[in-house]
Amino acid sequence: MRGTGVPTSGQGAVTGTGATPLLRWAPLAGVALALLLSYAFGLHEYLSIDALRRYQANLADFVDDRPLLAAGLYVVVYVVAVALSFPGASILTAAGGLMFGTVLGTLLALVAATIGATLIFLIARTSFGDFLAQRAGLRGEKLRAGFQESAFNYLLFLRLVPLFPFWLVNLAAALFGMRLFPYVAATAIGILPGTFVLSYFGQGLATALDGDGPHLSAGLFIALALLGAMALVPVLVRWRRRRNVRPALPV
């Protein structure tokens, strides 16, 4: 079988089947509890463009006064958000560009997103992989086939072309037995273009909000155009797939 990212033996799911039920499910229970608490305290309300606009001046002052602390806290918050599969990672990426500029914001977001995705990948392998793999259904079997055929290339494609939510791809890679190193490498490479575009958008947003009031900038226009192009990629891929599916001949 081609590809080195997935073991060829067994059904493809690599989980800690030898652990006691309490230990196996404890990481998942911790993630679920943390996610519920995040919503209960209204943390999701801070992951919005409006929140970036309201706190842009405060964030800029914090970065100017304590750049290392600001970068460290940003990475920690991003890692936790991704590990909890908390919605709003794109806003966090844009916040990185707004706070640190395109280059450093891209680097920090890339590292944080990769670490967070790796954490949820490891949790899925040790907590509930067997349970979900047995209930994956037809779509799960298609994902299994893709990962077992060429795990690295398949995950790289799913990262570059976001046909599925980020958290779902994290779980699928774990459920169907992808090895850790190819997973980390494909994730980091695959999310780099989107991370750069969102960071560039964040920097353009910071420029637009500077001064006496909001104003448009060439950088923001370019960033919006790039975001629009990114959003069209999954649509074009699905359209191409539908065209390539030939209708069955009548019997």
ABEGO torsion letter per residue (X at the ends): XBEAABBABEAGBBBBAABBAAAAAAAAAAAAAAAAAAAAAGAAAABBAAAAAAAAAAAAAAAAABAAAAAAAAAAAAAAAAAAGBBGAAAAAAAAAAAAEAAAAAAAAAAAAAAAAAAAAAAAAAAAAAAAAAAAEAAAAAAAAAAAABAAAAAAAAAABBABBAAAAAAAAAAAGBBAAAAAAAAAAAAAAAAAAAAAAAAAAAAAABEABBBBBAAAAAAAAAAAAAAAAAAAAAAAAAAABBBBBBX
